[in-house]
C-alpha cells in the first residue's frame, strides 16, 4: 500500500496544497519497503489528488494546519 505524506526537507509539512513535496511510502506487512520524495505538481483544483492516484497512492496522511483552524 502506498501512503503519501506532505513534506518539506524530510519534515512533515502542515498544508496539503502548498506542500513542496510529497513523500510516498510503500508499506507491506507493516514495514516500509521504499520511500520516494516527489515534487508538488502545482496548486490547482484536482491536480494533486490525480497526481498521487497516478503514483499508486491509496492513503494520504495530512497534518492539520492549526494556524488556520
C-alpha contacts under 8 A as a table, 3 or more apart, distances in Angstrom:
res1	aa1	res2	aa2	distance
1	X	26	X	5.65
1	X	27	X	5.24
1	X	28	X	6.38
1	X	57	X	7.30
1	X	58	X	6.66
1	X	59	X	7.96
2	X	24	X	6.37
2	X	25	X	5.47
2	X	26	X	4.42
2	X	27	X	6.12
2	X	56	X	6.28
2	X	57	X	4.64
2	X	58	X	5.78
2	X	59	X	6.66
3	X	24	X	5.52
3	X	25	X	5.16
3	X	26	X	6.50
3	X	27	X	7.48
3	X	57	X	5.54
3	X	58	X	6.20
3	X	59	X	4.77
3	X	60	X	5.73
3	X	61	X	7.12
4	X	22	X	6.00
4	X	23	X	5.55
4	X	24	X	4.35
4	X	25	X	6.31
4	X	52	X	7.63
4	X	57	X	6.35
4	X	59	X	6.41
4	X	60	X	4.98
4	X	61	X	6.17
5	X	12	X	7.03
5	X	22	X	5.45
5	X	23	X	5.23
5	X	24	X	6.43
5	X	60	X	6.25
5	X	61	X	5.10
5	X	62	X	6.60
6	X	12	X	5.77
6	X	13	X	5.22
6	X	14	X	7.12
6	X	15	X	7.40
6	X	16	X	6.17
6	X	19	X	5.74
6	X	20	X	7.85
6	X	21	X	6.20
6	X	22	X	4.66
6	X	23	X	6.48
6	X	61	X	7.26
6	X	62	X	6.63
6	X	63	X	8.00
7	X	10	X	5.93
7	X	11	X	5.30
7	X	12	X	4.44
7	X	13	X	4.57
7	X	19	X	6.18
7	X	20	X	6.71
7	X	21	X	5.24
7	X	22	X	5.39
7	X	23	X	6.29
8	X	11	X	5.31
8	X	12	X	6.42
8	X	13	X	5.77
8	X	19	X	6.81
8	X	20	X	5.80
8	X	21	X	5.92
8	X	22	X	7.99
12	X	63	X	7.73
13	X	16	X	7.63
13	X	19	X	6.03
13	X	63	X	7.36
14	X	19	X	7.47
14	X	62	X	7.17
14	X	63	X	5.15
14	X	64	X	6.11
14	X	65	X	5.14
15	X	18	X	5.55
15	X	19	X	5.70
15	X	62	X	7.79
15	X	63	X	7.31
15	X	64	X	7.49
15	X	65	X	6.15
16	X	19	X	5.46
16	X	62	X	6.65
17	X	42	X	7.88
17	X	43	X	5.54
17	X	48	X	7.52
18	X	40	X	7.87
18	X	43	X	6.57
19	X	22	X	7.10
19	X	40	X	6.64
20	X	39	X	6.07
20	X	40	X	5.45
21	X	37	X	6.42
21	X	38	X	5.49
21	X	39	X	4.36
21	X	40	X	4.97
22	X	37	X	5.66
22	X	38	X	5.42
22	X	39	X	6.41
22	X	40	X	6.60
23	X	35	X	6.59
23	X	36	X	5.53
23	X	37	X	4.20
23	X	38	X	6.29
24	X	35	X	5.43
24	X	36	X	5.21
24	X	37	X	6.21
24	X	38	X	7.64
24	X	57	X	7.42
25	X	32	X	6.49
25	X	33	X	7.49
25	X	34	X	5.84
25	X	35	X	4.39
25	X	36	X	6.67
26	X	32	X	5.84
26	X	33	X	5.47
26	X	34	X	5.23
26	X	35	X	6.20
27	X	30	X	6.11
27	X	31	X	5.40
27	X	32	X	4.50
27	X	33	X	5.62
27	X	34	X	7.41
28	X	31	X	5.35
28	X	32	X	6.48
28	X	33	X	6.54
32	X	35	X	7.46
40	X	43	X	7.81
40	X	48	X	7.34
41	X	47	X	7.26
41	X	48	X	6.64
41	X	51	X	7.35
42	X	47	X	6.99
42	X	48	X	7.12
43	X	47	X	7.15
43	X	48	X	7.27
44	X	47	X	5.65
44	X	48	X	7.54
45	X	48	X	7.71
46	X	49	X	5.77
46	X	50	X	6.36
47	X	50	X	5.43
47	X	51	X	6.03
48	X	51	X	4.93
48	X	52	X	6.11
49	X	52	X	5.25
49	X	53	X	6.02
50	X	53	X	4.97
50	X	54	X	6.12
51	X	54	X	5.24
51	X	55	X	6.51
52	X	55	X	4.97
52	X	56	X	6.55
52	X	57	X	5.43
53	X	56	X	5.13
53	X	57	X	5.18
53	X	58	X	6.94
54	X	57	X	7.39
57	X	60	X	7.46
65	X	68	X	5.89
65	X	69	X	6.65
66	X	69	X	5.00
